[in-house]
Amino acid sequence: MTRTFNEDANAIVVQAYERATGLGHPYLGAEHLLLALSSVGQPAGAILREHGVTPERVEAEIVRQSGGGLFGDLDRGALAAVGVDIDAVRATTEASFGLEALTRAALAVHHKPRWFNPRPAAFAGRDGAYLPLGPGAGQALHGARRQAQARGVTAPFGVEDLALGILAVSEGLAPPILSALGVQGPAMSAAIMDRRHPAG
């Protein structure tokens, strides 16, 4: 990824990986890219938040629509109420069984959705562990490339290109998450393009 994206855009992809593993998901999807994008200080992230696409709301929708990741429908609050600290469980598990232990467990216990394709396309995080690209992620990354090439840029691609790629996906959870939050990808894309090229 580092040769494809500039430093800021690459940081979003790395954060998306960390969000995916933090949620116990065995893949990197467009919804994780959207979650990371909604957290950044660049104009694209600010535009999302101005329209109500905040990290908290995106994460809540990811959990609601995905069934909660490795821990099922139980949320952190419910588990904490009975004395289970998810972060402590994760740390202990990874210390005993390695960095990919929970990802491997999620793949083993959850049925593989019909879109799951264990192809070599994968992303490595800072921890050296890999996640396969899930629904919409590849589409978002290819969309980012198309956006940049339309501007005459071959590489590296920037945050706005990545944002436009994410917002254009038609697969996975990103489109229904945006819809649940009362916004549509094309409208957000237009707002980002307007901010990039103000009228005048």
N, C-alpha and C positions, 0 to 999 in steps of 0.2 A: 504493500500500500504506500510506503513512504516515497517511492518513485512516481506514483500516480498522482498523489495529492500533495498540496503544499503543507507546511507544518500545522497550520490552524485546522485545515480540513482533516488531516491525518489524526490530529488530537481528538476530533469528534468520532472518528471510526474506532479509535482505541477506547474512548469512553463508552461507546456503544457496546463494545465487547465486554467491558467491565460491568455495564448495566445488565447485559444478558446473563453473564455468569452469576452476578449478584442475585438475580431473580431465579437462578437455578434452571435456566433454559439451555437446552443442548444444541443451540444454533444461534447464529447472528442474523436477526431478521430486520426488515425495514422499520418495524416498530421500535427496535432498540436504537437504530440510527435516528429516528424521529425524537425519541426520548433524549438522546445526547444533544441533538441539534437544539432542542427547546431550552437547554441549559446554558448555552454559550452566550457570550457577550457581543458577538458579531451582529451586524444588522439583521441577518436572516433569523437568528434566534430571537432578537428583540421583536421582530414583526410577528413571529408566532405567539409570543407571550402577550403582545398587544391585542391579539385576537382570541385570547383565552387558552391557548395551547401551552400550558405551563408544564414543567417537569412533573409536578405532583399529580396533575390531572391525567397526563399521558401515562404515567406509571400505574395509576389506579385503573385506567382503562385496559392497559396491558394485562394486569392481574385479573381483572374481571373477565376479559374476553379470552384469555388463554387458559383459564382454570388454575392460575396461581403458580405455575412452574413446578419445580420438584416437590414443593410442600403442598401441592393440591390447592384446595379452596381455603385453606387456613391462612389467615393473614398474620403479620408479625404481632399485632396487638393481641389476637386470640392466643397465639402460642406463648407470648410473654405472660399472659394472665395465668397460665398454668405452669409457669417457670421455665419455659423453653426459650433460650436465646439463640435465634437462628444464626447470628454471626459467630457465636461460640461453637455451635455445632459444625458450621462450615470450617472454622479454623482447626478444630480438633480432627475433623475428617481429613482435611488436606494435609495436616501434619502427619497423620498416620498412614494415609493411602496415596498421597500425591496431589498435585494441583488439579488434575483433571478428574478426581474421584467422583465429585458430585455430578459433573457432566456425564461421565460414563454411567453413573447410577440412573440419572434421568433418562438416558437413552435405553437402558435396560428395563426399567419398570414402566415407563410410559409407552403406550403403543406408538409406533411411528406413524405420524399423519401421512396421508396419501401424497402430499407434496414433498415429503422428506426424500432426499436423494443423496446418499453418502458418497458423492463424487469428490474428487480431489480439491475442488474449490473450497478454500477455507481461509480463515483469518487467524493469525497468531497474535495474542495479546502480549503485554509487557512481561507477563509471567512465563511466556514460552509455550503455554497451552494453546491448543487449536480448537476453533469452533467451525463447523461447516456453515456455509452460507445458506440461510433459510429463505422463506418466502419473501419475495420483494427485495432482498438485499442485493442480489446480482443485478436485478432490474434497476435499482437505484444507482448502483455504481456505473452501469452502462449509460444510464440517463445522464449522470454527471459528465461522463466523457463526451456525450453528444452535445450537451449544453456548452461545454468549453470549446469544442471543435467548431460549433456554430459561431463562436466569437473569434475563431482563428487561433485558439490556444491549443497546442498539442499536449502539453503537460508542463508542470504539475497543475492540477485543477484546484480551484479554491472552494471556500465555504459556500458561496452562493451557488456554484455549479453543483456541489453535493446536495444542497438544500433543494434545488430545482429537480434533481434526480430523485430524491426521496419523495417529494410531493407529487411526482408523476407516476409513482408505482400503482399498479392495478392488482397486485397480488398481496396476500398476507394480511396482517392486521392493521397496517398503517391506514389504508382507506377507511375501514369502519371505525377506527379510533378517531380520525379527524371528523367523520360524520357524527359520531357520538358527542363530540365536543362542539358541534354546531358550525364547523367550517368545512370547506372543500379544498382539496389540493390545488385545483386550477386557480381558485381565488387567491390562495396564499402565494402561489407562483407569480401571479400578476402583481401582487403587492411587493414581492421581492424585486421583480423586474422594474417596477416603478421607482423603487428606492435606489436601484442601481443606475437607472437612467431617468432622473427627474425631468419633468416637462419644463421647457423653457427654451 
